[in-house]
Amino acid sequence: MGMVTITELHRYGRTKFIMPGTAACPGCPLQVGMRQLAMALDGKFAMVIPAGCSSVIPGIAPYTAYTVPVLHVPFASSPAVASGLVRAVRQRGINGPVVVWAGDGATADIGFAALSGAAYRNEDVLYVMADNEAYMNTGIQASGTTSWMAWTTTSPRGKTEDKKDVALIMLMHKVPYVATASIAYPMDFIDKVRRAMQIKGFKFIHLHAPCPPGWKMDDSYTVRAARLAVETGAWILWEYNQGRLTISPPSIPYKDKSRRRSLEEYIKIQGRFAHLKPEDIKLMEDKMDRQWDLILKLAEIYK
Amino acid sequence: MSSQVPLAKQARKVLVGDHAVAEAVKLAKVNIVSAYPITPQTLIVERISEMIEKGELRADYVRVESEFAALATVYGAAAGGARAFTATSSHGLFYMYEMLWWAAASRVPLVMAVVTRALGPPWNIHDEHTDILAMRDSGWIIGMAQNVQEAFDMTLTAFKISENEKVLLPVAVGLDGFILSHTAEPLDVPSQEDVDTWLPPRNPRIPYVIEPGGEAITMGNLPGNDVYHAILKKYMDESMEAAKKVIAEVYDEYSKLTGRNYGVLTECYKCSDAKYLAVSMGAWSGDILNAVERLRNEGYPIGLLRIRYIRPFPEEDIGGWINGMKGVIIFDRDYSAGMGGVLASEISGLVPSSISFEGVLAGLGGFDVSADEFKTIMRDFVDKTEREGLVKIRKYWYIPKIER
């Protein structure tokens, strides 16, 4: 499968990769992201899903809304389970994708050791971390990837730590493929999944997935927030593919700081940042600039 | 042991318990092994890695980053249709605890060796059964070997038992740390050809397989009604019951292959005319049997009931042997805090109030208990019962004097 086209997306628009009647909240980004993943793989893959929203969304057994084989597994275990699963099916001559679809808590926190293990062993797995920036399924508790100063039920005055950069940590594991993506940029995400699947080994995609209830914003703002994150430069889309790191097309204009929208536009639609003072937003912008410097330098290094 | 089958088809070897387990894993043609070191299990996964390097075993060997991942990996492998094996001990087993339950209730076949060891603190690598007994509510079939030959036989039969459609539960093979794991004993090993005819490759579709492009099966999502949960547990219970018969059938077939006969869930020595019954599990049963034999020579009517499988719980065997006895003495190399010996706790429910009972806690942390000491403890129990009538000692801490 090559690069995705608009025509193809329209065709997939009629395909029910996820059956109706799920338990997802209105405006859920995970539904959007998983559909895009399924489009990228033409619905032919197996999923390993640790505890989280996506273990509830498919609905209740004996029914499921997911149309691919799924193994639901304990919170910390998905990279290890996928390691065993992929080796078993490869031994049996089956070459299709084994995908871990996991949230940020499962990835950045509780399953981090298993993630590191599977990555360093270069297991033939695609790992998608759908990052809604908190433990949403348990009711919005701060995770390792929750943004600095974001309100959650366990950081009522704003989180004091910075967001853990899991994609860069994966890059340092020397795996063949690492990328960031956003549910607001389906063509970028789908292309990344397809390019990743051409590689045998560990592939990691950090998918930004704004969560309306968790971010205290209107249900209709999911895609708007995801897009604003990119357009303000708060979320940088990049791709590392076997030695080469590039800024992805949707983020290229924002290498130039003057072309970025004001960070405030992204912050002000999120109730979780309602308590931020102008100086907090300024600090946040400084952190963002440093992140751009780092990614651009890495793009220079991995030319 | 009877031996109608020509032992020429078997090879006589001298192996430590851990290497005997590895030998069985090789003969079972396991597809995927996950490995994480922990004493006294480590020799198993070291030996398996050598076997794979030498080309004696064609398997994926996954050097995982923890025991939690070790079990998660073989669980994923089993869900993907592979025959899978791992091994652990003590703290490693406890680090797996969540996965133990998930693997069992997922109903995929798996085999794991548990080389028993004490739990810290303090750090202690020596033998105790508390670790393996902490698995007992999780849904695993749990055996404890008495010697190296049995550790080998229990491992090989475990695959056949676990993969049986009436069972489909993971099997833990217990062997005492150092006492078996690191002690060389002679054993007979069947040929690969014989094992192949008896143990064909695993059918990956039983009970189900998760594979890309395969049927859209979902394992483990929330049930619509919590009653499903109860139904699934009842199915597990029925499979545990069915396992009793399956274990008997598997050992029956296995005896035709090897000439070795075992009692099924338990073995009772000198029990038919006994008035007193000692109960034990694992390697020290050999020393206890030695003491029983010497007590017999002195006229004490005592027998030894050795538990081979603690899950499924051999209720019928134990209840049957206790019936008609004057007293039962149970040796626990384990301790449930606030309760006492685990075997004593589980078995006490089968001991009528008219029968004398003593639960002995000994060998905790791995200290040696000699046949002489067993003899004294059992003789004292019998003498006391004969002298005083009914004796009920819920727990007796047997702690030898040491220089401090």
Interface residues (C-beta under 8 A of the other chain):
Chain A: K44 F45 A46 V48 S55 V56 P58 G59 I60 A61 P62 Y63 T64 Y66 T67 V68 P69 V70 L71 H72 V73 P74 A76 S77 P79 A80 V81 A82 S83 G84 L85 V86 R87 A88 V89 Q91 R92 I94 N95 G96 P97 V98 A113 A114 S116 G117 R121
Chain B: N31 I32 S34 D60 V62 R63 V64 E65 S66 F68 A69 A70 A72 T73 V74 Y75 G76 A77 A78 A79 G80 G81 A82 A84 E98 M99 W102 P204 I210 E211 P212 G213 G214 E215 A216 I217 T218 M219 G220 N221 L222 P223 G224 Y228
